[in-house]
Amino acid sequence: MFSIIQTCQMNDISPRAYLDYYFTECEKRRAAPGETEIESFLPHKLTDRVKEKLGMAGRNANPVRRTAQFEDEPTPDSAACPASARSPGVRQAA
């Protein structure tokens, strides 16, 4: 699931819109796509028309960073988050 969401974001596709599209198509067919059809449903293999329909118009394709809800609650980017818990290769905000 994580890789599908990441692929959506890399292709400027709303993950939620993509999942709605995929499950709607499955419902129309009354089954998930077969082995020969599944590739055409991958986010990076969608037609330009479908990508435009599912696009993240006016929104940043990167995931929204979580912010603290309360003043004393640390965020994932704060110093309270140990370096070992951060994703490798991801630049942290200064």
C-alpha positions as CSV (number, residue, x, y, z in Angstrom):
1,M,0.0,0.0,0.0
2,F,2.8,2.4,0.9
3,S,4.4,2.0,-2.6
4,I,1.1,2.7,-4.3
5,I,0.6,5.9,-2.3
6,Q,4.2,7.0,-3.0
7,T,3.8,6.3,-6.7
8,C,0.6,8.3,-6.8
9,Q,2.4,11.3,-5.1
10,M,5.4,11.0,-7.5
11,N,3.0,11.2,-10.4
12,D,0.9,14.1,-9.0
13,I,-2.1,11.8,-8.4
14,S,-4.2,12.2,-5.3
15,P,-3.8,8.8,-3.4
16,R,-7.4,9.0,-2.2
17,A,-8.8,9.8,-5.6
18,Y,-6.7,6.9,-7.0
19,L,-8.0,4.4,-4.5
20,D,-11.6,5.6,-5.1
21,Y,-11.0,5.1,-8.8
22,Y,-9.5,1.7,-8.4
23,F,-12.2,0.4,-6.0
24,T,-14.9,1.8,-8.2
25,E,-13.5,0.0,-11.2
26,C,-13.3,-3.2,-9.2
27,E,-16.9,-2.7,-8.2
28,K,-18.0,-2.1,-11.9
29,R,-16.2,-5.3,-12.9
30,R,-17.4,-7.2,-9.8
31,A,-13.8,-8.3,-9.4
32,A,-10.3,-7.0,-9.1
33,P,-8.4,-6.7,-12.4
34,G,-6.8,-10.0,-13.6
35,E,-3.1,-10.6,-14.0
36,T,-3.2,-9.4,-17.6
37,E,-5.0,-6.1,-16.6
38,I,-3.4,-5.1,-13.3
39,E,-0.5,-3.2,-14.9
40,S,-2.9,-0.8,-16.6
41,F,-4.2,0.2,-13.1
42,L,-0.8,1.1,-11.7
43,P,-0.6,4.9,-11.0
44,H,2.3,5.4,-13.3
45,K,0.7,3.4,-16.1
46,L,-2.7,5.3,-16.1
47,T,-3.7,7.2,-19.3
48,D,-3.1,10.9,-19.3
49,R,-6.8,11.6,-19.2
50,V,-7.2,9.4,-16.0
51,K,-4.1,11.0,-14.4
52,E,-5.5,14.5,-15.0
53,K,-8.9,13.5,-13.5
54,L,-7.2,12.0,-10.4
55,G,-4.5,14.8,-10.2
56,M,-3.7,16.8,-7.2
57,A,-4.7,20.1,-8.9
58,G,-3.3,23.1,-7.0
59,R,-1.9,20.9,-4.3
60,N,1.7,19.9,-3.5
61,A,2.4,16.3,-4.5
62,N,4.5,15.8,-1.4
63,P,2.7,14.5,1.7
64,V,1.6,17.0,4.3
65,R,3.9,17.1,7.2
66,R,2.2,16.4,10.5
67,T,2.3,19.4,12.9
68,A,1.9,19.3,16.6
69,Q,-1.7,19.6,17.9
70,F,-0.5,20.8,21.3
71,E,2.4,23.1,22.2
72,D,4.2,20.3,24.2
73,E,3.7,17.6,21.6
74,P,6.8,17.0,19.5
75,T,6.5,16.6,15.7
76,P,8.4,14.0,13.7
77,D,10.8,16.6,12.5
78,S,11.6,18.0,15.9
79,A,14.8,17.4,17.9
80,A,12.8,15.0,20.1
81,C,12.7,12.6,17.2
82,P,16.0,10.6,17.3
83,A,17.9,10.4,14.1
84,S,17.6,6.6,14.2
85,A,13.8,6.9,13.8
86,R,14.0,9.2,10.7
87,S,13.8,7.8,7.2
88,P,17.3,7.4,5.7
89,G,18.0,9.8,2.9
90,V,15.3,12.3,3.8
91,R,16.5,15.8,4.6
92,Q,15.3,17.1,7.9
93,A,14.1,20.7,8.2
94,A,16.7,23.0,9.8
